[in-house]
Amino acid sequence: MTQDPVAPAFRYHAFISYSHQDKTWADWLHKALETYAVPKRLVGQITTTGPIPRRLTPIFRDRDELASAHDLGRKIIEALEQSANLIVICSPHSAASHWVSEEVLAYKRLGRDERILCLIVDGEPNASDLPGREAEECFAPALRFELDATGRLATQRAEPIAADARPDKDGKANAKLKLIAGMLGVGFDTLKQRELRRRARRMTMVAALAVTVMTVTTTLAVLAIVSRHAAVEASQAAQRRQKQAEALVGFMLGDLNDKLAQAARLDIMQSVDDKAMAYFQSLPATDVTDETLEQRAKALEKIGSVRLDQGNLSGAMESYRAALQLSGRLAEEAPGDAARQVAHARSWSFVGMTDWYQGKLDAAWRDFESAQNVLQQAQARAGNDLSLKFELLNVNSNIGHVLEARGQPAAAASAYRNALALGRGLVAANPVNTDWSAALGIAHNNLGKLALQRGDLAEAIAEYHADDAIETRLAAADPKNNDQRENMLRVRAILGRTLALTGDVDAGIRDLQQAVDIAAQLIAIAPTQTGFQAKSALYLVQLSRLKRLHGDLPAARTLAAQALAILSRLTRQDPANVTWQQIDAAARSEQAAQSFAGGQSAAAQAQVQVAMNILQPLLAKEPDDRGLVLDTLSAKLLLADTASDAAAARRLREEAWEASQSVKDGKDDPRLLALQVEALLGLQKNAEARLLIERLWNAGYRDPALLAILRRARVDYPENPAFATRIAQIMQVDASTPAPVTAAVRTPHPKP
């Protein structure tokens, strides 16, 4: 019998130091450490840290005494002295925390520098050394520098021992094991192998189902091949087994894959899809039937979608183009087969969507037009085929996106209205089909966006509200469907920020906070899905802006820092993703606006210049993109505000005014008009500005940024009561009431 190891010399195995804003991480780490079962074969061994215990309990974490104290309390000092290790949860929050730094200092003064372990959960180590990225710093000052002989921080750099829990680094599981290995004084690989064996025994129900299906499929495939060559009399049995195998593969690529997608289980989806591809590749050339080719194309599309969600655009395009080649061959062989034509059009749409994400608008246009041509030719033969109509709806929405980005709103509106008409017909034919209802909601959303661009805020809100009602209903009916929750958070954010444009800032903050919260929940479920992270960053920036304009500058700064930390990880992962670059620029502009509001003009100027450096190449490539135009004008006007030279400030405002005048379409967009008013007032052209202010008043535009500018210019701008009454009536419409007759789609997110 193994004897219990000698009791450790310390009362606690570790002291966890963290910012209260990282409490979720602290809760997870505390539980993970205290519930970890040390491998039996290691218990009792003597390492540099002492005898290895059975359990890492107790762990100390208590911040109750710190709320009103000026120094570390007695309880904290005693706990630090009695802790064998200090674990610091590192993030921009903890880097800015006075108490975290004080706890590290106190522990270092005990002479235990080598027993300090870091867990990086957000931000970037030593980012304070990088101009413009200071807010991303995750190491507290006491971690970054050594102590001198007097016990104070010196200038000599320290090199903290760190495990990195970020998804693109060690990840949560490996980071936990690295910390435990450091606490026990054993190698990481020793614990990793044990953890892999344990995890294999704890497969989730979905994973177990996937493995079971894959095993059965492989067995049937092998049996089919062996039986086919065994004897003539066994040929029928072999064919039957192959059909069974193909049926199971169809299940893997259909129902099972859909369930995994709804649960955001990219890891298991990738395993299932790879196994399906392995089955196809195992078949002799003589056994490759049309059905096999159809399934192979579907598997390639599933693999492409997983890669797309992981941010691997080049890998996604490779898979989608391979699927396009197969679906094209099958469609050509059977022009009267509607299902094959739909599959071929969908392959074109996947390729177009990937070109869209890479900023290749002309290529995306050609891809979506190819999909449309395939469907229109098929519809001429098939007549009233609902699957063809649904695919046509999606293609029209995607074509509208491209036309809109190319500065052709009238043509985009035509495409969106076609999508709306198709959506209404589909929902009328089958009201319980969730995909068709969701597509109808997207159609309303697209038309809302165009209504906003032509200055009709009331119609925009009516369309967004109609989409919100649809998405909310679908999410409530299927609360475990994470794809639907993503749709709901997107329209909730859009509706919120549009309500804020009418002066309802409280509603804007409420809706954007809900979107941020839902995005955080989705990220926790699928931490490697970059789409969730990008949306989280975007809505954090938008919420940060409203908080700043509402007077809550500290909250605004925290939100902007969180967004920049997410974007830093994303843009390192794929620097070519133009959508992420644009969000990053918006985040840096917002950070600059916060610095300017706090009286830090020099810092604001440097930050907004970084944003301009990102935006200008993007705008040069896509000069008609509405979002890029508005972001660039806003950044240029902020750069003028921060300029120390009056002549330079005037030149920047004149450039902004001239650029705003060159916009081809959407000249009545109230966001554009508000930026023109800002430029004109800054140039002392009050008479010209007054005409635009009247147009904004008639449109019901009351964005808090405009109101602040008008207050400074002493311009009277009362509320428009008729418009306020109309908005109140729109927002009181019951969710079951049919939406206005118009059409729209969420962007930039083309969806085949």
Protein Blocks (a to p, Z undefined) as FASTA:
>chain_A
ZZdddddfbfbfbdcdddfklmmmmmmmmmmmmmpccdfklgopacfkbpcdfbdcdddd
dfklmmmmcbdcfklmmmmmmpcbdcddddfklmmpmklmmmmmmmmmnopmmmcccddf
edjehklmpghilmmpcbdfklmpccdfkopacfbdcddddddfbfklnojmlmmmmmmm
mmnopafklmmmmmmmmmmmmccfklmmmmmmmmmmmmmmmmmmmmmmmpmklmmmmmmm
mmmmmmmmmmmmmmmmmmmmmnopaklmmmmmmmmmmmmmmpcfklmcfklmmmmmmmmm
mmmmmmmmnopaklmmmmmmmmmmmmmmmmmmmmmlmklmmmmmmmmmmmmmmmmmnopa
klmmmmmmmmmmmmmmmmmmnopafklmmmmmmmmmmmmmmmmmnopaklmmmmmmmmmm
mmmmmmmmmmmlmklmmmmmmmmmmmmmmmmmnopaklmmmmmmmmmmmmmmmmmmmmml
mklmmmmmmmmmmmmmmmmmnopamlmmmmmmmmmmmmmmmmmmmmmlmklmmmmmmmmm
mmmmmmmmnopamlmmmmmmmmmmmmmmmmmmmmmlmklmmmmmmmmmmmmmmmmmnopa
klmmmmmmmmmmmmmmmmmmmmmbmklmmmmmmmmmmmmmmpmbfklmmmmmmmmmmmmm
mpmghklgmklmmmmmmmmmmnopaklmmmmmmmmmmnopacfklmmmmmmnopacdddf
klmmmmmmmmmpcfklccddddddddddddZZ
